[in-house]
Each structure stands twice: as C-alpha cells, then as structure tokens.
Amino acid sequence: MTSAGSKISLSFFALLLTFSLLAQDKFEIQHNYKPFKVDLGMGYARPQGKGAKAGVLLYIEPKYNVMDRISVGLRTEATAMARGNVDRNGTQISGNGEAGLSLSLLATTDYYFTSRLVRPYIGAGTGIYNLVGIEGTTSDGGSVTIPAETKFGGMARVGVEIWHIRAGVEYNFIAKSGQINNNYLGLKIGIVLGGGRYDNDEDY
C-alpha cells in the first residue's frame, strides 16, 4: 500500500479488532442486540482527483454484532463518477468527463459509542477497489487510454444510527494510478435491516 491514508485506515481497522478481543476478555460480553444485520443505501460520491466529477454510490454491507458496541462486516459498494484530468509524464490529459462504474469490496468494523436509540459510531475498513478506465486527449490533440485496474485501499468513517436509519461520511484512500488521485469522499444515508434489540422480542 503506497497511500499514507490507506495505512492509517488499515491500522485503525486492526486497532478496533484488537479492542474487540480485549473487551471480550476483560468485560462480560453484552448481547442486547441481535447478531446479524444488513446496511444498505445510497449517497453522493466525490472523487478527489483534479478535474474529476461527482456522482452517486450504492452500497450493501452484511454485518455481525460481535458485541453490542462492535460490529464487523463486508461492504460492497458501486460508484458512478468520473475520474478527472491528470498530468502524466508532463503532458496534460483531459478526461472525457463520462461517469464510469467502479466497484469495491472491503472488510469493515464499527465501534458504537452508546447502546441506546441514538448511536454515534466510528469505523474503518480495508480491501480492494476495481476502478473504471479513463479515455482522454492530450494537450497536443493525441488520445490516451488509462485501463481499468484493481487497487488496494482503505476507508475511515464516522456517522450515526437512529433506530434503523443510518447516515455517515466515509473517506476512501486508494493507491494512485500514476499521478491520478483515486481517493473519494462518500456521503451516505440508508437503512439497517435486522440487528435490533431483543427488548420484548421486538426488532427495535
């Protein structure tokens, strides 16, 4: 991993997993929440490369509640956005501005600060990103194609769950393609299926 941000996200992911294991050894594990749930929703995707154009994202993330305040999951996300202009070997390349579909698959973990109705959280993840190719023209009128590729990366996030509604901000750290900045910001809102409290046998 070449991105410093990816290293930070990976370290944070490992830290949360370590905290989970230590918590299980030191404290009585609480299971007020049902173990399995699925997050799904949509949002705004903003790529960080020069000249890039924002788009939309869709995601689904099955999860397992290790304990009331810690969950682990597997995030699958599709983004439709345009990677932007870039200087490549000293030559300006202008992208065609067309949005392309990129996919990612990340192992994730979240830590919740409360076990109440309103649950702020922080989280992180790490995995692979399948990036769409770029076709463009150089400053002297030539054409260039940057092929689709798979990159390793990480993600850090913060947000809140209120009942079965989830909203958050995620930043994805992805290794560069030459001089292309592949990082992107995601603003998300969605729903949580399952994983409610056991209180009175209701999925609360």
N, C-alpha and C positions, 0 to 999 in steps of 0.2 A: 504494500500500500504506500503510495507516494504522497498522498494528501495528509497534511498535519491534522486537518479536521477529522478525517477518517480514523486516524489513530486515537484521537480524543474520544470519538464516539465508541470505538471498539473497547477502549479502556473503561469507559463509563458502563458499557454493557457488562463487561466482566466484573466490575465493582458491584453492580446490582445483583448479579448472580451469586457472588461471594457473600453479600449481605444476606441474601435469602437463606443460604445454607447455614450461616452463623446464627441467624434468627431462629431457625428450626432447632438448633442445638441448645440455645440459651433460653428460649421462651416457649411456653406452651403454644402450639400452633392453633390459631383460631380459624374456624371454618363456618362463619356466619353466611358466607356467600356460596352459591352453587358453583361447582368446579369448572364447568365448560360454558363458554360464551363465544359469540362471533361479532366483531365490529365490522360494519360496512357503511359506506357513504361516498361522498364526492367532495370536490373542493377546487381551489384555484392553485394553479401551478405557475411559478415564476422562475424561469431559468436565469442564471446569473451571468452567462457569457455576454460579451459585447455584441450589441445589436440583436439579441435574442428577443423572441416574442412570447408573451404569456399564453397559457392555455388552461385546460381543465384536467382533472385527475379523478379516477375512480379507484376504490380500494376495498379489499375484504381481508379480514385478519382473524382467523380462528385463534382462541386463547384458552389457556388453562390457568386457573387461580391456584397457585402454589400455596398461598395463604391469603388471608383477607386483603392484605396491602400489597401483595406482589403477584404479578401475573407474567407468564411467558407466552409468546405467540409466534405466528408465521404470517408476515404481511406480504400480500400480493398486491401490487399497485400498477395501474396503467396510466400514463401521462400522454396527453396530446398537446405538444408545444413545439416551437421552432427554435432549434439551436442557431446561434447567430453568427455575425461577422467575425472574422479572425485574421490576424496577421500570421501567415505561415511562410517561414523562410524569407521574411522580409517583404512578402507580397501580400497585398490586401485582397482578401477573398470576401465577396458579398454573397451571402446565402440567398436562396430564392424565397425565403420567408414562409414556406409552406410548413404547416404543422405535421409532425410525424408521430407515430405511436411507439412509445418506449415502455418496457416492462421491467419490474424489479421484484425480487424475492428476498426477503430479509427475515432472519431470526430476531425477535424483539423481546424486550422485557420492560415492564412498567412498575413504578412504585407509587402507591396512593398514600396521600398524607392523612386521610381520615377513612373511617368505615361508615360514614353517615350518608345522607341523601346527596349532599354536595361533596364531590371527591376530586380535589385538585391532584394532578399527577405529573410526574416527570418520567421520561423513558428514553430508551436508546435501542439501536439495532445495527446489525451488520449483515451483509450478504452481497448479491450480485445484481447488476443493472445491465439490461440489454438495451443499448442506445440506438436510436434510428440513425440512418446515414444522412449525409449532407451533400447536396449538389449545388454548385455555385459558379460564379465567374470571377476571374481575377481582374485587377485594375487595368491590365492591358488587353482585356477582351477575351482571354482564354477561358476554358472551362476546367473545373476540377471536381472530383468526387471524393468525399471522405466516407468510407464504407461504414456500415453498421458494425458495432463492436460490443463486446461484453466487458464490463469493468467491475472491479471490486470496490465497495464503498461502505459508508456507514451513515447513520441517521441519529439525530438528537431531537427530542420533542418535549413539549410542555402543553398542558391543557387542563380541562375539567370535564368530569362526568356528572350529570344531574339526572338521577333516575336512570332511564335508558337512552338519554341523549348525550352525545359526546362531541366536544369541539376542541380543536387544538391547532398548534403551529408546529410544523416539522421542518427541519433543515437537513437536506441530503448532501453528504460530502462524497464526491465521486472523483476518482483519479482523472486527470486531464487527458485529452486526446491531442497530443502536440501542444499547441497553445490555446486550445479550446477549453474554456471553463465549463465543466459539466454539472457543477453544483446547481441545485434548485431548491426553492422555498415552496412549501405546501401549506395552504390554509384550509382546514378541513372541518366538516360537520357531518355527523352521521348518527346511526342508531346502534344500540347494543342489544343483540338477541341472546336471551338466556343470561346466566350468571347472576341472577337476582338473589336477594336474601331469602333465607329459609323461614323467616318470620311468618307464622300462621300458615305455612305451606303455600305462600303466595310468591310468585316470581316478581318480587318488589324491587 
